[in-house]
Amino acid sequence: MSAIKKLLVVAIVIVGSTMMLTTTPAAEVGAPSITNSWRGITPLRSSAADVARVVGADAEEAALLSGPFRVDNGEVTFSYLTPSLAKIYRAPAALVGKVFTIYFKPGQSMGRTELKLGAGFKRCIEERDRTFYYMINDAGVAYQLTRDSDRVETIIYQPSRAEVRRLAVNTDCVF
């Protein structure tokens, strides 16, 4: 391996390790700010090229890299704002192709009590879904929990409540 490649690998490991330290679950009590960002990927701001950099994929192989991708401590999947969704949600054309929602499935089992949810999280139940319920905050972070066991199935990073209000989205829970 050339010296440049070795240096690049070391840089990626350092950046990845730093990002992992800054993306712990956002529900910790006393957290200064709760963000809807996973490893620097943020809904309505990040592109498929940003996703490719973070997951180590080639952005040119697919226009929209969705996954699922195996990552440290779990699996991550991305959804994007497509032209048809932008039309339905009345979103500006500049948002087409941007990450819309990030779904992170933790590799280790985690219960609701381990989340230490702050007062900003509210319970949300979708009428059609009898298996799960959600704990969601205005920043756009949601936890999908199994109703019968209170186990975290998925951590969802989506647009913030303020961003959703600017779109024609008809759900209060998750996308």
C-alpha positions as CSV (number, residue, x, y, z in Angstrom):
1,M,0.0,0.0,0.0
2,S,1.4,3.4,-0.9
3,A,2.2,6.0,1.7
4,I,-0.7,8.2,0.5
5,K,-3.2,5.3,0.8
6,K,-1.9,4.5,4.3
7,L,-2.2,8.2,5.3
8,L,-5.8,8.3,3.9
9,V,-6.8,5.2,5.8
10,V,-5.4,6.7,9.0
11,A,-7.3,9.9,8.4
12,I,-10.5,8.1,7.8
13,V,-10.1,6.1,11.0
14,I,-9.4,9.2,13.0
15,V,-12.4,11.1,11.5
16,G,-14.7,8.1,11.9
17,S,-13.7,7.6,15.5
18,T,-14.3,11.3,16.2
19,M,-17.7,11.1,14.5
20,M,-18.6,8.1,16.6
21,L,-17.8,9.9,19.8
22,T,-20.1,12.8,18.8
23,T,-23.1,10.7,17.7
24,T,-24.2,8.9,20.8
25,P,-27.9,8.6,21.2
26,A,-29.3,12.1,21.6
27,A,-31.6,11.3,24.5
28,E,-29.0,11.8,27.3
29,V,-30.2,13.9,30.1
30,G,-28.5,17.3,30.2
31,A,-27.4,17.1,26.5
32,P,-26.6,20.6,25.4
33,S,-28.5,20.2,22.2
34,I,-30.3,17.3,20.5
35,T,-29.7,17.2,16.8
36,N,-31.2,15.1,14.0
37,S,-27.8,14.3,12.6
38,W,-26.1,10.8,12.3
39,R,-22.3,11.0,11.9
40,G,-22.6,14.4,10.3
41,I,-25.4,13.3,7.9
42,T,-28.4,15.6,8.4
43,P,-31.9,15.4,6.8
44,L,-32.6,18.0,4.2
45,R,-28.9,19.1,4.1
46,S,-26.8,16.1,3.2
47,S,-26.6,14.5,-0.2
48,A,-25.8,11.0,-1.5
49,A,-22.2,12.1,-1.9
50,D,-22.1,12.9,1.8
51,V,-23.6,9.5,2.6
52,A,-21.0,7.8,0.3
53,R,-18.1,9.5,2.2
54,V,-19.4,8.4,5.6
55,V,-20.3,4.8,4.7
56,G,-17.3,4.3,2.4
57,A,-19.2,3.7,-0.8
58,D,-18.7,5.0,-4.3
59,A,-21.2,7.8,-4.9
60,E,-21.0,7.3,-8.7
61,E,-22.2,3.6,-8.5
62,A,-25.7,4.7,-7.5
63,A,-27.5,8.0,-7.6
64,L,-29.1,7.6,-4.2
65,L,-27.3,5.3,-1.8
66,S,-29.9,4.0,0.5
67,G,-28.5,0.9,2.2
68,P,-28.8,-0.8,4.5
69,F,-25.1,-0.4,5.4
70,R,-23.4,-2.3,8.2
71,V,-21.7,0.2,10.4
72,D,-20.1,0.1,13.9
73,N,-22.7,-0.8,16.4
74,G,-25.5,-1.4,13.9
75,E,-27.1,-0.9,10.5
76,V,-28.1,2.4,8.8
77,T,-30.5,3.1,5.9
78,F,-31.2,6.4,4.2
79,S,-34.2,7.7,2.4
80,Y,-34.0,10.7,0.0
81,L,-36.4,13.4,-1.1
82,T,-37.3,12.3,-4.6
83,P,-38.9,14.5,-7.2
84,S,-42.3,12.8,-6.6
85,L,-42.0,13.3,-2.8
86,A,-40.9,16.9,-3.3
87,K,-44.1,17.5,-5.3
88,I,-46.3,15.8,-2.7
89,Y,-44.6,17.6,0.2
90,R,-44.4,20.9,-1.8
91,A,-40.7,21.0,-1.1
92,P,-38.3,23.4,-3.0
93,A,-36.6,21.8,-5.9
94,A,-33.2,22.5,-4.2
95,L,-34.1,19.8,-1.7
96,V,-34.5,17.0,-4.3
97,G,-31.8,14.4,-3.8
98,K,-31.1,15.4,-0.2
99,V,-31.3,12.9,2.6
100,F,-34.8,12.9,4.0
101,T,-34.7,10.3,6.8
102,I,-32.0,8.2,8.5
103,Y,-32.9,4.9,10.1
104,F,-30.2,3.5,12.5
105,K,-30.8,0.0,13.9
106,P,-28.6,-0.5,17.0
107,G,-26.6,-3.7,17.0
108,Q,-27.1,-4.2,20.7
109,S,-30.4,-4.4,22.4
110,M,-31.4,-1.3,24.2
111,G,-34.4,-0.6,26.4
112,R,-36.4,2.6,26.8
113,T,-35.0,3.1,30.4
114,E,-31.5,3.2,29.0
115,L,-32.4,6.2,26.8
116,K,-32.9,8.6,29.7
117,L,-35.3,10.6,27.6
118,G,-35.6,14.3,28.4
119,A,-38.8,16.3,28.8
120,G,-38.6,17.3,25.1
121,F,-39.5,13.8,24.0
122,K,-43.2,13.0,23.5
123,R,-44.9,9.7,22.9
124,C,-46.4,9.3,19.5
125,I,-48.6,6.3,18.3
126,E,-49.6,5.8,14.8
127,E,-53.1,4.3,14.6
128,R,-52.3,1.8,11.9
129,D,-49.3,0.4,13.7
130,R,-50.0,-2.1,16.6
131,T,-46.4,-3.2,17.0
132,F,-44.5,0.0,17.6
133,Y,-44.7,3.4,19.2
134,Y,-42.4,6.4,19.0
135,M,-40.7,8.8,21.3
136,I,-40.0,12.0,19.3
137,N,-38.7,15.5,19.9
138,D,-39.0,18.7,18.0
139,A,-35.4,18.4,16.8
140,G,-36.3,15.5,14.6
141,V,-34.9,12.6,16.6
142,A,-37.3,9.7,17.2
143,Y,-37.0,6.3,18.8
144,Q,-39.1,3.4,17.5
145,L,-39.9,1.1,20.4
146,T,-41.6,-2.3,20.5
147,R,-44.9,-1.9,22.3
148,D,-44.7,-5.3,24.2
149,S,-41.1,-5.0,25.4
150,D,-40.1,-1.3,25.3
151,R,-37.0,-2.2,23.3
152,V,-35.5,0.3,20.9
153,E,-35.8,-1.0,17.3
154,T,-34.7,2.0,15.4
155,I,-33.3,5.5,16.0
156,I,-34.8,7.8,13.4
157,Y,-33.2,11.1,12.3
158,Q,-35.7,13.1,10.3
159,P,-36.4,16.8,9.5
160,S,-37.1,18.9,12.6
161,R,-40.6,19.9,13.6
162,A,-40.0,23.4,12.2
163,E,-38.8,22.0,8.9
164,V,-41.8,19.6,8.7
165,R,-44.2,22.5,9.2
166,R,-42.8,24.2,6.1
167,L,-43.7,21.0,4.1
168,A,-47.0,19.5,3.4
169,V,-46.4,16.4,5.5
170,N,-49.4,14.7,7.1
171,T,-47.8,12.8,10.0
172,D,-46.9,13.8,13.5
173,C,-44.8,10.8,14.2
174,V,-42.2,9.6,11.7
175,F,-41.5,9.3,8.0
